[in-house]
Amino acid sequence: MYWIAKIFQAAGLALMGWGFIKYFPHLMPHNIFLIAGVFFLTGWAIQAYFLKDHG
């Protein structure tokens, strides 16, 4: 589960980086930013809520 969370986070950051590079010097489209954010936040939520240390 830890690796799934990290893969989602990395995918979100990679998508945001790709959008930044592809559309430079203009702003990346909002839909790419939102999709990247959803990926990253999904990974963060998995890590924060499903992988809590209960000990």
Order of alpha helices (4+ residues) and beta strands (2+ residues): alpha-alpha
